[in-house]
């Protein structure tokens, strides 16, 4: 069964909290190449809270992809929201 991407209306999607460190974030894929638009690449764990980057002019955080282990820095606008660990476990199976 092919999984669908998580969208804004997906049941279980929660809004971004003020402190996101340790939260599981759902990437929106707005600024990602189409070949990477796969459900397993959509879940990231925040390793820092959002901090303001004056060079870019946006709020950013460091995070790790739950599927690949890749580390990256993304803007707050790149995420749809958060999900619970249970949701992530079920989604990644």
Backbone as JSON Lines, residues from 0, in Angstrom:
{"i":0,"aa":"X","n":[0.84,-1.18,0.0],"ca":[0.0,0.0,0.0],"c":[0.88,1.24,0.0]}
{"i":1,"aa":"X","n":[0.66,2.15,-0.91],"ca":[1.42,3.38,-1.0],"c":[0.88,4.39,0.01]}
{"i":2,"aa":"X","n":[1.79,4.98,0.79],"ca":[1.4,5.97,1.77],"c":[1.21,7.32,1.1]}
{"i":3,"aa":"X","n":[0.27,8.09,1.63],"ca":[0.04,9.44,1.14],"c":[0.87,10.42,1.98]}
{"i":4,"aa":"X","n":[1.22,11.53,1.38],"ca":[1.91,12.57,2.13],"c":[0.99,13.14,3.2]}
{"i":5,"aa":"X","n":[1.57,13.57,4.3],"ca":[0.8,14.22,5.34],"c":[0.47,15.63,4.85]}
{"i":6,"aa":"X","n":[-0.79,16.01,4.96],"ca":[-1.24,17.33,4.51],"c":[-1.8,18.12,5.68]}
{"i":7,"aa":"X","n":[-2.11,19.38,5.45],"ca":[-2.62,20.26,6.51],"c":[-3.87,19.7,7.17]}
{"i":8,"aa":"X","n":[-4.68,18.95,6.42],"ca":[-5.94,18.43,6.96],"c":[-5.82,17.0,7.49]}
{"i":9,"aa":"X","n":[-4.62,16.46,7.54],"ca":[-4.42,15.09,8.03],"c":[-4.8,14.99,9.5]}
{"i":10,"aa":"X","n":[-5.6,13.98,9.83],"ca":[-5.99,13.76,11.22],"c":[-4.74,13.37,12.02]}
{"i":11,"aa":"X","n":[-4.54,14.03,13.14],"ca":[-3.37,13.76,13.98],"c":[-2.3,14.82,13.87]}
{"i":12,"aa":"X","n":[-2.42,15.74,12.89],"ca":[-1.46,16.82,12.74],"c":[-1.77,17.9,13.77]}
{"i":13,"aa":"X","n":[-0.76,18.28,14.54],"ca":[-0.91,19.27,15.6],"c":[-0.17,20.55,15.22]}
{"i":14,"aa":"X","n":[-0.6,21.71,15.75],"ca":[0.12,22.95,15.45],"c":[1.51,22.96,16.07]}
{"i":15,"aa":"X","n":[2.4,23.79,15.51],"ca":[3.75,23.9,16.06],"c":[3.7,24.56,17.44]}
{"i":16,"aa":"X","n":[4.3,23.92,18.45],"ca":[4.34,24.53,19.78],"c":[5.42,25.61,19.85]}
{"i":17,"aa":"X","n":[5.44,26.39,20.91],"ca":[6.45,27.43,21.09],"c":[7.85,26.82,21.2]}
{"i":18,"aa":"X","n":[7.99,25.77,22.02],"ca":[9.27,25.08,22.18],"c":[9.2,23.75,21.44]}
{"i":19,"aa":"X","n":[9.92,23.63,20.35],"ca":[9.8,22.43,19.51],"c":[10.89,21.4,19.74]}
{"i":20,"aa":"X","n":[11.88,21.69,20.59],"ca":[12.99,20.76,20.79],"c":[12.44,19.4,21.22]}
{"i":21,"aa":"X","n":[12.82,18.35,20.47],"ca":[12.36,17.0,20.76],"c":[11.06,16.62,20.08]}
{"i":22,"aa":"X","n":[10.39,17.58,19.47],"ca":[9.12,17.31,18.79],"c":[9.37,16.69,17.41]}
{"i":23,"aa":"X","n":[8.39,15.93,16.92],"ca":[8.46,15.37,15.58],"c":[7.71,16.31,14.65]}
{"i":24,"aa":"X","n":[8.45,16.88,13.7],"ca":[7.92,17.88,12.79],"c":[7.55,17.27,11.45]}
{"i":25,"aa":"X","n":[6.53,17.82,10.82],"ca":[6.08,17.36,9.51],"c":[6.5,18.39,8.47]}
{"i":26,"aa":"X","n":[7.39,18.0,7.56],"ca":[7.9,18.9,6.53],"c":[6.86,19.09,5.44]}
{"i":27,"aa":"X","n":[6.74,20.31,4.95],"ca":[5.73,20.61,3.92],"c":[6.22,20.37,2.5]}
{"i":28,"aa":"X","n":[7.53,20.25,2.29],"ca":[8.15,20.05,0.98],"c":[8.02,21.26,0.06]}
{"i":29,"aa":"X","n":[7.73,22.43,0.58],"ca":[7.59,23.62,-0.26],"c":[8.86,23.95,-1.03]}
{"i":30,"aa":"X","n":[10.02,23.77,-0.42],"ca":[11.28,24.16,-1.06],"c":[12.19,22.96,-1.31]}
{"i":31,"aa":"X","n":[11.61,21.8,-1.54],"ca":[12.37,20.56,-1.72],"c":[12.15,20.04,-3.15]}
{"i":32,"aa":"X","n":[13.2,19.49,-3.75],"ca":[13.09,18.92,-5.1],"c":[12.03,17.82,-5.12]}
{"i":33,"aa":"X","n":[11.23,17.74,-6.2],"ca":[10.15,16.75,-6.28],"c":[10.59,15.31,-6.06]}
{"i":34,"aa":"X","n":[11.81,14.95,-6.45],"ca":[12.23,13.55,-6.29],"c":[12.37,13.14,-4.82]}
{"i":35,"aa":"X","n":[12.36,14.12,-3.92],"ca":[12.43,13.81,-2.49],"c":[11.07,13.87,-1.81]}
{"i":36,"aa":"X","n":[10.01,14.09,-2.57],"ca":[8.65,14.17,-2.01],"c":[8.12,12.77,-1.74]}
{"i":37,"aa":"X","n":[8.61,12.16,-0.68],"ca":[8.19,10.83,-0.27],"c":[7.76,10.89,1.19]}
{"i":38,"aa":"X","n":[6.71,10.16,1.55],"ca":[6.22,10.22,2.92],"c":[7.29,9.98,3.99]}
{"i":39,"aa":"X","n":[8.2,9.03,3.73],"ca":[9.2,8.72,4.75],"c":[10.2,9.86,4.95]}
{"i":40,"aa":"X","n":[10.29,10.79,4.01],"ca":[11.19,11.94,4.14],"c":[10.5,13.15,4.78]}
{"i":41,"aa":"X","n":[9.27,12.98,5.21],"ca":[8.5,14.11,5.7],"c":[8.61,14.31,7.22]}
{"i":42,"aa":"X","n":[9.05,13.3,7.97],"ca":[9.11,13.41,9.43],"c":[10.52,13.7,9.91]}
{"i":43,"aa":"X","n":[10.65,14.77,10.69],"ca":[11.93,15.23,11.22],"c":[11.81,15.46,12.71]}
{"i":44,"aa":"X","n":[12.87,15.17,13.46],"ca":[12.87,15.43,14.9],"c":[13.71,16.69,15.16]}
{"i":45,"aa":"X","n":[13.12,17.65,15.86],"ca":[13.81,18.9,16.17],"c":[14.87,18.66,17.25]}
{"i":46,"aa":"X","n":[16.09,19.1,16.99],"ca":[17.17,18.95,17.98],"c":[17.46,20.28,18.68]}
{"i":47,"aa":"X","n":[16.88,21.37,18.19],"ca":[16.99,22.68,18.84],"c":[15.63,23.35,18.8]}
{"i":48,"aa":"X","n":[15.5,24.45,19.51],"ca":[14.29,25.27,19.39],"c":[14.5,26.24,18.23]}
{"i":49,"aa":"X","n":[13.44,26.94,17.84],"ca":[13.57,27.92,16.77],"c":[14.41,29.1,17.26]}
{"i":50,"aa":"X","n":[15.36,29.49,16.43],"ca":[16.18,30.67,16.7],"c":[16.13,31.57,15.49]}
{"i":51,"aa":"X","n":[16.24,32.86,15.71],"ca":[16.14,33.8,14.6],"c":[17.48,33.95,13.9]}
{"i":52,"aa":"X","n":[17.48,33.74,12.58],"ca":[18.68,33.89,11.77],"c":[18.6,35.25,11.07]}
{"i":53,"aa":"X","n":[19.43,36.2,11.53],"ca":[19.39,37.56,10.98],"c":[19.86,37.63,9.53]}
{"i":54,"aa":"X","n":[20.71,36.69,9.12],"ca":[21.2,36.68,7.74],"c":[20.1,36.28,6.76]}
{"i":55,"aa":"X","n":[19.25,35.38,7.17],"ca":[18.18,34.89,6.32],"c":[16.86,35.63,6.59]}
{"i":56,"aa":"X","n":[16.7,36.09,7.8],"ca":[15.47,36.79,8.17],"c":[14.32,35.87,8.49]}
{"i":57,"aa":"X","n":[14.63,34.71,9.09],"ca":[13.56,33.77,9.44],"c":[13.94,32.99,10.7]}
{"i":58,"aa":"X","n":[12.93,32.37,11.28],"ca":[13.13,31.51,12.45],"c":[13.51,30.13,11.96]}
{"i":59,"aa":"X","n":[14.61,29.56,12.47],"ca":[15.12,28.27,12.0],"c":[15.4,27.33,13.17]}
{"i":60,"aa":"X","n":[15.45,26.04,12.84],"ca":[15.82,25.03,13.83],"c":[16.65,23.95,13.16]}
{"i":61,"aa":"X","n":[17.44,23.26,13.96],"ca":[18.18,22.1,13.48],"c":[17.31,20.88,13.72]}
{"i":62,"aa":"X","n":[17.36,19.94,12.78],"ca":[16.56,18.74,12.93],"c":[17.2,17.56,12.21]}
{"i":63,"aa":"X","n":[16.68,16.36,12.5],"ca":[17.19,15.11,11.94],"c":[16.02,14.36,11.3]}
{"i":64,"aa":"X","n":[16.23,13.88,10.07],"ca":[15.2,13.09,9.39],"c":[15.07,11.74,10.09]}
{"i":65,"aa":"X","n":[13.87,11.36,10.46],"ca":[13.66,10.08,11.16],"c":[13.94,8.88,10.27]}
{"i":66,"aa":"X","n":[13.81,9.03,8.97],"ca":[14.0,7.92,8.04],"c":[15.47,7.72,7.66]}
{"i":67,"aa":"X","n":[16.18,8.82,7.35],"ca":[17.54,8.7,6.83],"c":[18.63,9.07,7.83]}
{"i":68,"aa":"X","n":[18.26,9.83,8.88],"ca":[19.26,10.3,9.83],"c":[19.98,11.56,9.37]}
{"i":69,"aa":"X","n":[19.6,12.09,8.22],"ca":[20.19,13.31,7.68],"c":[19.91,14.48,8.62]}
{"i":70,"aa":"X","n":[20.92,15.33,8.83],"ca":[20.76,16.53,9.65],"c":[20.63,17.73,8.74]}
{"i":71,"aa":"X","n":[19.77,18.68,9.13],"ca":[19.55,19.87,8.32],"c":[19.03,21.0,9.18]}
{"i":72,"aa":"X","n":[19.07,22.2,8.63],"ca":[18.48,23.38,9.26],"c":[17.35,23.84,8.36]}
{"i":73,"aa":"X","n":[16.16,24.01,8.96],"ca":[14.99,24.44,8.2],"c":[14.32,25.62,8.87]}
{"i":74,"aa":"X","n":[13.61,26.37,8.08],"ca":[12.85,27.51,8.56],"c":[11.51,27.04,9.14]}
{"i":75,"aa":"X","n":[10.99,27.82,10.06],"ca":[9.7,27.5,10.68],"c":[8.6,27.33,9.62]}
{"i":76,"aa":"X","n":[8.67,28.1,8.56],"ca":[7.65,28.04,7.5],"c":[7.71,26.74,6.7]}
{"i":77,"aa":"X","n":[8.78,25.96,6.85],"ca":[8.91,24.71,6.11],"c":[8.1,23.57,6.71]}
{"i":78,"aa":"X","n":[7.51,23.78,7.88],"ca":[6.79,22.71,8.57],"c":[5.29,22.97,8.65]}
{"i":79,"aa":"X","n":[4.53,21.88,8.5],"ca":[3.07,21.94,8.61],"c":[2.62,21.91,10.05]}
{"i":80,"aa":"X","n":[3.36,21.21,10.9],"ca":[2.99,21.04,12.3],"c":[3.79,19.9,12.91]}
{"i":81,"aa":"X","n":[3.25,19.31,13.96],"ca":[3.9,18.19,14.64],"c":[2.95,17.0,14.71]}
{"i":82,"aa":"X","n":[3.52,15.84,15.01],"ca":[2.73,14.63,15.26],"c":[3.29,13.94,16.5]}
{"i":83,"aa":"X","n":[2.52,13.04,17.05],"ca":[2.96,12.28,18.22],"c":[3.93,11.18,17.8]}
{"i":84,"aa":"X","n":[4.66,10.64,18.76],"ca":[5.58,9.54,18.48],"c":[4.81,8.33,17.96]}
{"i":85,"aa":"X","n":[3.63,8.08,18.49],"ca":[2.8,6.95,18.05],"c":[2.41,7.11,16.57]}
{"i":86,"aa":"X","n":[2.02,8.33,16.2],"ca":[1.68,8.6,14.8],"c":[2.89,8.34,13.92]}
{"i":87,"aa":"X","n":[4.05,8.83,14.33],"ca":[5.28,8.66,13.54],"c":[5.64,7.19,13.39]}
{"i":88,"aa":"X","n":[5.56,6.42,14.47],"ca":[5.88,4.99,14.43],"c":[4.97,4.27,13.43]}
{"i":89,"aa":"X","n":[3.69,4.55,13.48],"ca":[2.73,3.92,12.58],"c":[2.98,4.36,11.13]}
{"i":90,"aa":"X","n":[3.27,5.63,10.95],"ca":[3.49,6.18,9.61],"c":[4.74,5.6,8.95]}
{"i":91,"aa":"X","n":[5.78,5.38,9.74],"ca":[7.05,4.89,9.2],"c":[7.1,3.39,8.97]}
{"i":92,"aa":"X","n":[6.08,2.66,9.41],"ca":[6.07,1.19,9.21],"c":[5.74,0.84,7.79]}
